[in-house]
Amino acid sequence: MLVELLISLSILGIAVIGVVAGSRAARMQAELASRRAAEALAAQQVLEWNRVWVPGDSPTFDTVRIGVHAVEVRTEVVDSLPGLVWLRVRADAGAGRFPWRLESARRIP
């Protein structure tokens, strides 16, 4: 009887440890997903701001607040044609090894 009780308590303890570890992993994944979403939103917001992109400008650096995250955004002009500019935006909020990267062509007014 005592052995069965000890085995049951051991199995219950293992189950509790598994649930706690699983919920911690889920919280970490949710935090990383939140940071990655903030990076994507910050990159899109920087592209939507009304700026005149001049070819040959040095890269611009901005810090955009998205909720509780401060996202560092780097924007640079990669290439240009008459009336058109190709932009590269990198946003980093610490969500992983690689920052969020977005490239887009914009018309120069």
One Martini backbone bead per residue (centre of mass of N, CA, C, O) as a GRO file, in nm:
protein
  109
    1MET     BB    1   0.058   0.062  -0.022
    2LEU     BB    2   0.302   0.255   0.008
    3VAL     BB    3   0.416   0.212  -0.277
    4GLU     BB    4   0.170   0.318  -0.433
    5LEU     BB    5   0.176   0.600  -0.311
    6LEU     BB    6   0.463   0.678  -0.409
    7ILE     BB    7   0.407   0.639  -0.710
    8SER     BB    8   0.176   0.842  -0.731
    9LEU     BB    9   0.339   1.089  -0.630
   10SER     BB   10   0.553   1.076  -0.853
   11ILE     BB   11   0.361   1.113  -1.091
   12LEU     BB   12   0.244   1.382  -0.993
   13GLY     BB   13   0.514   1.536  -0.985
   14ILE     BB   14   0.578   1.505  -1.285
   15ALA     BB   15   0.323   1.647  -1.389
   16VAL     BB   16   0.372   1.920  -1.255
   17ILE     BB   17   0.644   1.977  -1.389
   18GLY     BB   18   0.535   1.963  -1.682
   19VAL     BB   19   0.333   2.197  -1.661
   20VAL     BB   20   0.529   2.419  -1.573
   21ALA     BB   21   0.722   2.393  -1.815
   22GLY     BB   22   0.506   2.440  -2.036
   23SER     BB   23   0.417   2.728  -1.944
   24ARG     BB   24   0.694   2.858  -1.976
   25ALA     BB   25   0.727   2.803  -2.279
   26ALA     BB   26   0.472   2.955  -2.364
   27ARG     BB   27   0.560   3.233  -2.260
   28MET     BB   28   0.815   3.258  -2.432
   29GLN     BB   29   0.673   3.234  -2.709
   30ALA     BB   30   0.486   3.479  -2.667
   31GLU     BB   31   0.712   3.690  -2.636
   32LEU     BB   32   0.847   3.644  -2.913
   33ALA     BB   33   0.593   3.706  -3.080
   34SER     BB   34   0.556   3.994  -2.977
   35ARG     BB   35   0.828   4.104  -3.078
   36ARG     BB   36   0.793   4.031  -3.380
   37ALA     BB   37   0.538   4.204  -3.421
   38ALA     BB   38   0.671   4.473  -3.342
   39GLU     BB   39   0.876   4.473  -3.571
   40ALA     BB   40   0.677   4.471  -3.809
   41LEU     BB   41   0.518   4.728  -3.729
   42ALA     BB   42   0.757   4.926  -3.723
   43ALA     BB   43   0.847   4.893  -4.017
   44GLN     BB   44   0.575   4.986  -4.140
   45GLN     BB   45   0.561   5.267  -4.007
   46VAL     BB   46   0.817   5.385  -4.131
   47LEU     BB   47   0.714   5.357  -4.429
   48GLU     BB   48   0.444   5.542  -4.378
   49TRP     BB   49   0.592   5.774  -4.343
   50ASN     BB   50   0.632   6.109  -4.445
   51ARG     BB   51   0.896   6.078  -4.664
   52VAL     BB   52   1.189   6.183  -4.825
   53TRP     BB   53   1.381   5.983  -5.031
   54VAL     BB   54   1.726   6.011  -5.061
   55PRO     BB   55   1.968   5.939  -5.246
   56GLY     BB   56   2.258   5.881  -5.033
   57ASP     BB   57   2.166   5.849  -4.772
   58SER     BB   58   2.198   5.781  -4.471
   59PRO     BB   59   2.121   5.596  -4.235
   60THR     BB   60   1.836   5.556  -4.036
   61PHE     BB   61   1.746   5.603  -3.687
   62ASP     BB   62   1.495   5.442  -3.485
   63THR     BB   63   1.255   5.462  -3.210
   64VAL     BB   64   0.985   5.240  -3.153
   65ARG     BB   65   0.675   5.227  -2.991
   66ILE     BB   66   0.532   4.901  -2.904
   67GLY     BB   67   0.398   4.921  -2.642
   68VAL     BB   68   0.652   4.765  -2.446
   69HIS     BB   69   0.827   4.805  -2.703
   70ALA     BB   70   1.155   4.876  -2.819
   71VAL     BB   71   1.226   4.964  -3.155
   72GLU     BB   72   1.488   4.923  -3.372
   73VAL     BB   73   1.532   5.130  -3.667
   74ARG     BB   74   1.660   5.070  -4.001
   75THR     BB   75   1.713   5.297  -4.277
   76GLU     BB   76   1.777   5.234  -4.632
   77VAL     BB   77   1.918   5.312  -4.936
   78VAL     BB   78   1.983   5.099  -5.204
   79ASP     BB   79   1.813   5.215  -5.456
   80SER     BB   80   1.775   5.406  -5.774
   81LEU     BB   81   1.543   5.586  -5.964
   82PRO     BB   82   1.360   5.779  -6.140
   83GLY     BB   83   1.113   5.821  -5.891
   84LEU     BB   84   1.269   5.571  -5.741
   85VAL     BB   85   1.293   5.373  -5.434
   86TRP     BB   86   1.497   5.147  -5.246
   87LEU     BB   87   1.413   4.986  -4.939
   88ARG     BB   88   1.561   4.914  -4.611
   89VAL     BB   89   1.428   4.741  -4.325
   90ARG     BB   90   1.531   4.721  -3.974
   91ALA     BB   91   1.405   4.531  -3.696
   92ASP     BB   92   1.474   4.545  -3.327
   93ALA     BB   93   1.358   4.352  -3.013
   94GLY     BB   94   1.488   4.064  -2.938
   95ALA     BB   95   1.356   3.789  -3.092
   96GLY     BB   96   1.645   3.722  -3.225
   97ARG     BB   97   1.910   3.686  -3.433
   98PHE     BB   98   1.716   3.816  -3.644
   99PRO     BB   99   1.597   4.071  -3.793
  100TRP     BB  100   1.361   4.244  -3.924
  101ARG     BB  101   1.283   4.240  -4.280
  102LEU     BB  102   1.229   4.513  -4.521
  103GLU     BB  103   1.124   4.563  -4.860
  104SER     BB  104   1.088   4.864  -5.074
  105ALA     BB  105   0.911   5.055  -5.304
  106ARG     BB  106   0.933   5.411  -5.376
  107ARG     BB  107   0.794   5.709  -5.445
  108ILE     BB  108   0.913   6.014  -5.557
  109PRO     BB  109   0.779   6.338  -5.531
   0.00000   0.00000   0.00000
